[in-house]
């Protein structure tokens, strides 16, 4: 069985590849893509009838350059799709209702086995059937309608994109993507940019935490909120805590408590 993986996390690709081949030794990974653009190009070049045409696609929803739903708008997806996602089950009930399957991360072996079994039960017809016309337990799937429905259901929360901060005698906008970490110092909230500039904010860290995308920022402790790209090293520390090395370097030690250590490692992709 030819399988295409569309996933932008290298570690997730490695884990999913191993899990697929453990569950079904006949699986051949014919391609891996990390972006909407790359996936469109790959699928356009490897459509039905081509040697690498996939029998099944495992597709993450959030990719390096956008949501994978955009792929369906730019090319023909000629194979069934199992979505992989970190979104909660309630938001994605439509997948089950419409018999397009999905797997919640971290992906568990028994859930992947169930999804592959479902694919084998429902593929039916000839090998050239497309995902739009392939029948299943409850009838044909209208993938375009499903994509639109899901896109509406899981619109990302309205997180802050930038902050307006005072610098010298003027106000300047700073993109959130350019912020390495937020921290508190003597009751004042500040942040450090990736270029090591320092600015103050009027918001306490408790409020800032709710303004920031939790996939990008983590509340390490009462003093620090760190961006995922600023974490350079993670060291074991006394009493099962973790000590972080950030870039740019913080003036104080950045520790993750024992209670939050497991959650932090999961957030980092372990």
C-alpha positions in Angstrom: 0.0 0.0 0.0 1.4 3.3 -1.1 1.1 6.1 1.6 1.9 9.8 1.3 2.7 11.6 4.5 1.9 15.4 4.6 3.3 16.6 7.9 5.6 19.5 8.8 7.3 18.1 11.9 10.3 15.9 11.1 10.0 14.0 14.4 6.3 13.3 13.7 7.2 12.0 10.3 9.7 9.5 11.7 7.4 8.3 14.4 4.4 7.9 12.0 6.5 6.1 9.4 7.7 3.6 12.0 4.2 3.2 13.4 2.7 2.6 10.0 5.2 0.0 9.1 4.8 -1.8 12.4 1.0 -1.9 12.0 1.1 -2.9 8.3 4.4 -4.2 6.8 3.0 -3.7 3.3 3.0 0.1 3.7 5.4 1.9 1.4 6.0 5.6 2.2 6.1 7.0 -1.3 6.6 10.6 -0.3 6.7 13.1 2.5 5.8 16.8 2.2 5.8 19.6 4.9 3.9 22.4 3.1 0.8 23.2 1.1 2.9 24.3 -1.8 5.1 21.1 -1.8 2.0 18.9 -1.4 0.3 20.5 -4.3 3.3 20.0 -6.5 3.8 16.4 -5.4 0.2 15.4 -5.9 0.1 17.1 -9.3 3.1 15.1 -10.4 1.9 11.8 -9.0 -1.7 11.6 -9.8 -3.8 8.4 -10.4 -2.0 6.0 -12.8 1.5 7.3 -11.9 3.9 4.8 -10.3 4.0 6.7 -7.0 0.3 7.5 -6.8 -0.8 7.0 -3.2 -3.5 4.6 -2.1 -3.9 6.6 1.1 -2.8 10.0 2.4 -2.1 10.9 6.1 -2.4 14.7 6.3 -1.7 17.1 9.1 -4.1 20.0 9.2 -1.6 22.7 10.2 1.4 22.8 7.8 4.4 25.0 7.5 2.7 27.5 5.1 -1.0 27.2 5.9 -3.8 24.7 6.5 -3.9 21.5 4.5 -7.5 22.3 3.4 -5.9 24.6 0.8 -4.4 21.6 -1.0 -7.9 20.5 -2.1 -8.5 24.0 -3.6 -5.3 23.8 -5.7 -5.1 20.2 -7.0 -7.1 17.0 -7.3 -6.6 14.7 -4.3 -7.1 11.3 -5.8 -6.8 9.1 -2.7 -8.6 8.8 0.7 -7.3 11.0 3.4 -6.9 10.4 7.1 -6.3 13.7 8.8 -3.9 14.0 11.8 -4.4 16.9 14.2 -4.0 18.3 17.7 -7.6 19.7 17.7 -10.0 18.3 20.2 -12.5 15.6 19.4 -15.6 17.8 19.9 -14.5 20.2 17.2 -14.0 17.4 14.7 -17.1 15.3 15.1 -17.9 16.0 11.4 -15.0 13.6 10.5 -16.8 10.7 12.0 -20.2 11.7 10.8 -18.9 11.9 7.2 -16.7 8.8 7.5 -13.5 10.7 6.7 -11.3 9.6 9.5 -8.9 11.5 11.7 -6.3 10.8 14.4 -5.6 13.0 17.4 -1.9 13.6 18.2 0.0 11.9 19.8 -1.1 9.1 17.5 -1.7 5.8 19.3 -1.1 2.4 17.7 -4.6 1.0 18.2 -6.2 4.1 16.8 -4.0 3.9 13.7 -4.8 0.2 13.3 -8.5 1.1 13.5 -8.2 3.8 10.8 -6.3 1.5 8.4 -8.9 -1.2 9.0 -11.6 1.3 8.2 -9.8 2.4 5.0 -9.5 -1.3 3.9 -13.2 -1.8 4.6 -14.5 1.2 2.8 -12.2 1.7 -0.2 -14.3 -0.5 -2.5 -14.5 0.0 -6.2 -11.4 0.2 -8.4 -8.0 1.5 -7.3 -8.7 4.6 -9.3 -11.7 5.8 -7.3 -11.1 9.3 -6.0 -11.8 10.5 -2.5 -14.7 12.5 -3.8 -16.6 9.5 -5.2 -15.4 6.6 -3.0 -18.2 5.1 -1.1 -18.2 4.1 2.5 -20.4 3.1 5.4 -22.8 6.0 5.1 -22.5 6.8 1.4 -20.3 9.0 -0.9 -18.3 11.8 0.7 -18.4 15.3 -0.6 -14.9 16.3 0.3 -15.3 19.9 -0.8 -18.3 20.4 1.5 -16.6 18.6 4.4 -13.5 20.8 4.0 -15.6 24.0 4.2 -17.5 22.7 7.2 -14.3 21.8 9.1 -12.6 25.1 8.2 -15.5 27.0 9.8 -15.4 24.8 12.9 -11.7 25.1 13.7 -10.9 28.6 12.8 -7.9 29.5 15.0 -8.5 31.7 18.0 -7.9 35.4 17.7 -4.5 35.5 19.3 -2.4 38.7 19.3 -0.3 39.2 16.2 1.6 42.3 17.4 2.1 44.6 20.3 2.5 48.4 20.2 5.3 49.4 22.5 7.1 52.6 23.5 10.6 53.0 22.3 12.5 56.2 23.1 10.0 59.0 22.2 7.8 56.9 19.8 5.5 53.9 19.6 6.6 51.0 17.5 4.8 47.8 16.5 6.5 44.4 17.3 5.3 41.2 15.6 4.6 38.4 18.1 6.5 36.1 15.8 9.6 38.2 16.5 9.3 37.8 20.3 11.6 35.2 21.9 10.1 35.3 25.4 8.1 37.3 27.9 9.2 37.7 31.5 8.5 39.6 34.7 11.1 41.6 36.5 10.3 43.5 39.8 6.6 43.5 39.0 7.0 44.8 35.4 6.2 42.7 32.3 8.8 42.8 29.6 9.7 40.8 26.5 12.9 40.1 24.6 12.9 39.9 20.8 14.8 37.4 18.7 17.3 40.2 18.0 17.7 40.7 21.7 15.8 44.0 22.0 14.1 44.6 25.3 10.6 46.2 25.7 8.1 46.6 28.5 4.4 46.0 28.4 1.4 47.1 30.5 -0.1 43.6 30.6 0.7 41.1 33.5 1.9 37.7 32.4 -1.4 36.1 33.4 -3.2 38.2 30.8 -0.5 37.8 28.2 -0.7 34.0 28.5 -4.3 34.1 27.3 -3.4 36.4 24.4 -0.7 34.1 22.9 -1.1 31.0 20.7 -0.4 28.1 23.0 1.2 26.1 20.1 3.9 28.8 20.0 4.2 30.0 23.6 4.5 28.1 26.9 4.2 29.4 30.4 7.4 27.9 31.8 6.9 29.3 35.3 5.5 32.4 37.0 8.2 34.5 35.6 8.6 33.3 32.0 6.5 32.6 28.9 8.8 31.2 26.1 8.5 30.9 22.4 9.0 27.4 21.0 11.8 28.6 18.7 13.7 30.3 21.5 14.3 27.0 23.3 17.8 25.9 22.4 18.6 23.3 25.0 16.7 21.4 27.8 18.6 20.1 30.8 17.5 17.8 33.6 17.5 19.7 36.9 17.1 19.1 40.6 13.8 17.6 41.8 12.7 16.6 38.3 12.6 20.1 37.0 13.9 21.2 33.6 16.3 24.0 33.0 16.0 25.8 29.6 18.7 27.5 27.6 17.1 30.3 25.5 18.2 32.2 22.5 18.8 35.1 23.2 19.9 34.2 26.7 17.7 35.2 29.6 19.3 37.1 32.5 17.9 34.6 35.1 17.6 30.9 35.2 14.5 29.6 33.3 13.1 26.5 35.1 10.1 24.4 34.3 8.5 23.0 37.4 8.2 19.3 38.0 4.4 19.5 37.6 4.7 21.1 34.2 7.7 19.2 32.9 5.7 16.4 31.2 3.4 18.9 29.5 6.4 21.0 28.4 8.1 18.0 26.7 4.9 17.1 25.0 4.6 20.7 23.8 8.1 20.6 22.4 7.2 17.5 20.4 8.6 14.6 22.5 
